[in-house]
Every structure is written in C-alpha cells, then in structure tokens.
Amino acid sequence: MNPSKYTETGFSMSNTVSYFQSMLKKVTSNRIVNNFSTITLSNILVQGITIFSSIKIAKGLAPEDFGIFSYLLVLSNIYLVLSGLGMRQVIIRTIAVNPSQSNILFRKSFLLRTLIFLPLVVSIIIYNNYFSKIHFDQLSVILLSANILFLSIWDTLESVNYGYQSMKQPSIIQLFSTALWVVIILLLPSQYIQVNVVMGITVGLQILRTAVLYFRSQKNGFISLSAKNATPLKINLVRESSSFFLLSVFTLITTQIPVVYLEQNASDTEIAFYNIALRIIGPVQMLLLTFMNVLYPVVSRIFANDGEKFTNSIKNVYIFLMLLGNTGAFVLSLFSKEIILLMYGEAYVSSAIVFNVQIWYTILYSILCYIGMILSAINKQVLLAKLSFAYAIVATPCLFIGSKYGAIGLSMGFLVSSMINLSYHYYFLQKSLPTEIPWRVIFVTTGIFFLLMLVTYLTHQTHFLVRIAAGLATIGVLLFVLRKQIRRSIKELMDTR
C-alpha cells in the first residue's frame, strides 16, 4: 500500500469540500440569489397550493361560471394597473437609490391612488350596465371594487418593500394568506361554491394581508402616514411615472384586455379554457418574472456605478433566462393534455391546445419584459413607452381577430404578435446599451426556442413514451452542446451583487 496515495487523495477531497463550501457560502450571501430564492420558493408554494383550490372551484362552478369568476379577477388586474399610475417602478428605483424618500413616496402614492379610485368605480358601473356582455349583479360590482382598492394599497406597500430589497416580508405574508384561502375553499361545502361567495373570500383575505403588510412595514420603519420629519420629495412622482403609466396601459392592451375581447367575441366558456391554461403556466411565468423583479433594483445600481459590469451581467442573465424558460416550457408542453385531464377533467380538455401555444408565448413575453426592465434601469422609460405603444399597435389586431376563434385563436394571436414585436425590441435595446449583447448569443438562444417548440409540435399527438424519449434526447443534446456556456453564465451570475 502507498500511504502517499491516500494522503494525496485526502488532500484532494479536502480541497474539493472546501471549494464547495466556499461556493455555497458565496451563493447564499449573494443578495440576488437570496431574494430570488425567497420569492421564488414562496411563489412556487402559492402557485402550487392555489392549483388545488382552483380545481375545486372549476369543477364546482362548471366552465360557464368559472369563466365569470375568472373575468372578475381579470378586471381587478386591469383596474389595478389603471389606479397605479405607473408609480411602482419609480418608487422601487427611487428608494433603492435613496431610502430616505420612502416615507413621502408612500404617502403621496397612497393619496393619489385613493383619489383615482372613485372615477374607476364609476367606469366599472358604466361598463357593466351598458357595454359588457357578461353582466354582474350589484354584489359582484361591490366585491370587484373592494378588491381593486385593497390590491392597490398592497401594491404600494410591496413597492416600498422592494425598494429596500426586503422581498421576504411580502412573500411570506402572501404565502400564508394564500394558504388560508386554499384551506377555506377546500373546506367549503360544495353547495357554497358560487361566484360571489368565492369572490367574497378572496376580497376578505386581500384586506387581511394588506393590513398585515402595512403594520409590518411600519414596524420596520419603511413607512409612516405622519408627515413629521419627512424628507422633501426630490422628484415629481406623477411626471416621473407618466412614461411607466403609458407603458403599463399599453401592456394591458396585450395582456389583460384580450380577455375582454373573448368576453365580447366568444363566450364565458372560452374565458374559462383560457384561464385554466394560464393557471398551469403560472409557475413558469412566476419563475421568469419574479427573477426580474428581484434583479431590477440591483441592475439599476450596477448601471449607476459600473457600466462594464452592467453589460456583462445583463448578457448572462439573458442566457440564464432563456435556458430556464425554454426548459420549463418544453417539459410542460410535451405533457399538456395529460396535465389538463388529470387536474381538471374532461370538461376542460380543450385547454390543452391553448396551453401548448401560451407556454411558448410566455417565453417571448418574458424576454420582452426583460428588455423593458433593462431600459427602465438605464432611465430609458420614454423609449420604453414608445416601444410599448408600437407593440400595442401591432398586437391589437392580431389579438382581436384571434379572439373571434376563441381561446386557441387568441393564444395564436399572442404568439404571432410577440414574434413580430420582439425583432425591433432587440434592435432598440442594442442601440441603448453601452456595449451590445453579442448577436450570436441572441441568435443561438432564439434558435433553441424554435427547435424545442418544433419538437413539441411534431410529437404532441404521439404516444406518451415517445414524447418522453423525444424530450430526454432533446434536453440531453442541448445540455451537452451548451454545457460550457451554462457553467460560465451561472458562475458570472453568482458574481453579480
């Protein structure tokens, strides 16, 4: 036996253990990783447990009433954006750079959103009585209005917390309130699964979680309704937010308002099929968009302090985002029909095709959001608003015409319009950056997107085992070819603080 051999091996193993301990410590101390992991874990749990309750609600209400309930939630999101006036990004960015502005930003935002709430309620009543093909009763209108009000307050409080890069508190509160909502729904007798009952539970818990976040934010010293010792506001909140508001309105035209097209051109059943697909896609969307929410204040600070590091960081995040998104979309798309049947039953099987189209659109949409996040971080919100306007101009006819063919047609409208719009978004992003993202990176990741989408299209009607084999083979080849780039991108991402 050769003792030196074992000594050498022991030394090597010791170095390996130390290396991984060092890497683990570096990863866990990284602020982006901490915030991303916290919010992601919370949102994964939220998305997961919410699916269980949505199954009971969908089966209890049947497609027609489930479509009406889904439409109430969509309208809540539309009016939430309108009441926000685009202030969210300005609040986050300003507090990230200058935390002393947080108190007065909160108070002014709270006042503005409260003042705009009454005109919004009037518009809800007018639309419901004279234009909508789905008419809500008086209680539904009251519940819808209350939901919008407290969603607005929550959004303001969450913006302040995000500005301080304190993402854990809102995430934990949201997780517990959602868990409580799911428990209530699961314990609720089937005869009480009605649109207004479920909506009432939703609103009640929204009020509760908003109150909890307010008191926690106040305890942490982030906010106060008192004007005593307030730091003078160094920005005009409405003026600074105007470009973001236009951006959010144009974004609505291509995200939430298309459901209104379905309400006008199709039926509440088509809304239900569309909503079922989005509920299952939710975890993928959450992973992609949550990552950007966490990254936004960090990227804003890096751009202000280190231009070279900024360009390198956004390139590696882009690669990571595309690889993560494509992988998730590919796996879910391969088994969409089985997922729908297992979870929601035969009544909602038409959602499988909608799901297949929407999951690939989600990847393109996440890249558009990422481009928007970068332009926001480098103070190009005027350009961003113009691009959003152009996006809305291109997308609106695609979505409106597509909605005439139901949820599947609307989903195809999303996919086609996003492909068209992404082309010039890339061009203007590159012109705005200090150093361009290599076009080779963009072309390769886009090629992977189309390859994976093509594989799922060619195999979606084949036997279950054939799809598994095709999926494993495709992922295996891509991992082998891209292994060096993946390792390098993750390593560089870990160095972004």
C-alpha positions, -999 to +999 in steps of 0.1 A: +000+000+000+012+035-008+004+059+021+013+089-001-015+079-025-041+082+003-026+114+017-028+129-018-064+117-022-073+131+013-058+164+004-077+165-029-110+156-012-104+183+015-098+209-012-129+198-030-150+201+001-136+235+009-142+246-026-179+236-025-183+252+010-168+284-003-191+284-034-221+276-012-212+305+011-208+328-019-241+318-034-261+321-001-246+355+006-255+369-028-284+393-024-299+385-058-299+348-050-313+353-015-342+375-027-348+354-058-348+321-038-371+336-011-397+350-036-394+320-059-400+295-031-429+315-018-445+319-052-439+282-061-458+273-030-485+299-037-489+286-073-489+250-062-515+252-035-537+276-055-540+250-082-557+226-057-583+252-048-588+262-085-596+225-093-624+225-068-637+259-079-635+250-116-654+217-111-679+233-087-687+262-109-685+244-143-669+262-173-696+290-177-695+303-141-658+297-138-653+319-168-673+347-150-652+343-118-620+344-139-633+376-157-638+393-123-602+386-115-590+399-148-610+431-144-594+435-109-559+434-126-569+458-153-582+484-129-553+479-105-529+489-133-550+520-141-551+530-104-513+526-102-505+555-125-471+538-133-457+547-099-445+512-089-412+513-108-404+549-098-410+540-061-387+509-063-360+527-082-360+559-061-360+540-027-332+516-039-310+547-046-323+570-018-341+552+010-348+585+028-375+592+002-396+561+012-420+577+037-431+606+015-433+584-016-456+561+002-479+589+015-481+606-019-487+573-038-514+563-013-532+597-017-531+596-055-544+560-057-572+568-033-583+598-053-584+579-086-604+550-071-638+568-073-636+575-110-626+539-115-657+526-097-679+549-119-663+534-150-669+499-137-706+506-132-710+522-166-692+494-185-711+467-166-745+483-173-741+495-209-712+476-227-704+443-211-720+411-224-713+395-190-735+414-165-725+413-129-751+417-101-747+445-075-728+424-050-703+414-076-696+450-085-691+459-048-667+430-044-648+439-075-644+475-064-632+465-029-607+440-044-593+468-066-589+492-037-570+468-014-549+454-043-538+490-049-528+496-013-509+462-013-491+472-045-479+505-030-467+487+002-450+460-018-432+486-040-417+503-009-405+469+005-390+460-029-372+494-030-355+484+003-348+450-013-369+435+015-387+408-005-392+382+022-419+401+042-444+405+013-437+370+001-443+353+034-475+373+040-487+364+006-479+327+011-498+325+044-528+344+031-530+321+000-526+290+022-555+302+043-576+309+012-569+274-001-579+258+032-611+278+033-620+268-003-612+231+003-633+230+035-662+250+019-692+227+012-698+222-025-732+240-024-714+272-014-690+272-044-707+302-060-691+331-078-699+358-052-690+335-022-656+327-037-650+363-047-660+375-012-635+351+004-608+365-020-616+401-011-617+394+027-582+378+027-569+406+005-579+431+031-563+410+058-529+406+041-528+443+032-533+452+068-506+428+080-481+442+054-489+477+064-482+471+101-451+451+094-437+478+070-445+505+096-427+485+123-396+482+101-396+519+096-402+518+059-434+539+060-455+562+081-486+582+075-472+610+096-456+639+078-433+647+107-396+647+098-405+638+063-377+642+037-387+666+009-396+647-023-369+653-049-389+641-078-423+648-093-439+615-088-467+619-114-443+633-141-417+606-135-443+579-136-461+591-167-440+571-191-443+540-169-481+546-168-483+547-206-461+516-206-485+498-182-516+508-202-500+495-235-490+464-217-526+459-205-537+460-241-516+430-248-520+410-215-553+415-197-576+434-221-575+404-246-598+386-222-623+414-227-620+406-264-630+370-256-659+383-235-671+404-265-663+380-294-666+345-279-681+333-246-675+329-208-666+292-215-637+303-237-626+326-209-626+295-187-605+275-211-580+304-214-578+309-177-572+272-170-542+272-193-528+303-177-532+288-142-510+259-151-485+281-169-483+303-138-453+286-122-431+292-153-443+328-156-436+333-119-401+320-121-392+342-150-409+374-139-400+371-102-364+369-112-366+402-130-384+418-101-356+408-078-329+419-103-344+453-111-330+474-082-297+456-084-293+463-121-303+499-115-275+503-090-249+485-111-256+507-141-251+538-120-218+526-107-201+502-131-210+502-169-187+473-178-201+450-151-236+461-161-233+449-197-217+416-187-244+410-161-274+415-184-259+393-210-255+364-186-289+369-171-304+368-206-288+335-213-299+321-180-335+334-185-338+318-220-324+284-209-346+283-178-377+294-197-372+271-227-366+241-205-397+247-184-419+254-215-406+223-233-413+199-204-448+213-197-458+214-234-449+178-240-475+166-215-501+193-216-531+170-224-523+146-195-519+175-171-552+190-180-571+157-178-555+148-145-562+181-128-594+195-143-611+166-161-627+160-195-648+192-193-616+214-197-596+192-221-599+219-248-575+239-226-546+216-236-541+232-271-544+267-256-518+257-230-494+245-257-495+278-275-495+300-244-465+283-228-443+293-258-457+328-259-447+331-222-410+328-231-412+355-257-432+377-233-406+372-205-378+384-229-399+415-238-403+422-200-366+417-195-358+442-222-383+466-205-366+460-172-332+469-187-345+501-204-361+511-171-329+506-152-309+528-176-336+555-175-349+549-210-385+549-200-395+573-227-381+549-254-398+520-235-432+538-237-427+543-274-418+507-279-449+496-259-471+518-280-457+502-311-462+467-296-498+475-288-504+488-324-491+455-339-506+432-313-542+446-311-554+435-345-537+401-340-554+396-307-588+410-316-591+389-348-577+358-329-603+362-302-631+356-328-618+320-329-619+315-291-591+308-267-570+290-292-572+318-317-564+344-291-534+324-280-521+322-316-525+359-318-503+363-288-476+341-302-475+357-337-476+393-324-448+387-299-425+373-326-431+403-348-426+428-319-395+412-304-375+418-336-374+456-333-372+455-294-338+437-298-327+465-322-335+494-299-321+476-268-288+471-285-287+508-296-294+519-260-267+497-243-232+510-236-219+477-251-242+454-271-252+419-261-234+397-288-259+390-316-245+354-316-260+349-282-294+362-293-295+341-324-284+309-306-310+312-278-337+321-303-328+290-324-331+268-293-366+283-287-378+274-322-362+239-321-379+230-288-412+244-300-409+224-332-402+191-313-433+196-291-454+204-322-442+172-341-447+149-310-477+163-292-501+136-306-476+107-303-476+080-276-467+091-241-434+071-241-424+085-275-428+120-261-407+111-230-379+097-252-380+128-275-379+151-246-349+134-229-330+132-261-335+168-270-326+181-235-296+158-234-282+171-267-287+207-257-270+202-223-240+185-239-236+212-266-241+242-242-225+228-210-196+252-210-217+283-217-242+273-190-214+269-164-198+302-173-231+321-172-241+307-138-206+315-124-207+351-137-243+355-125-232+345-090-206+373-091-234+399-096-240+416-063 
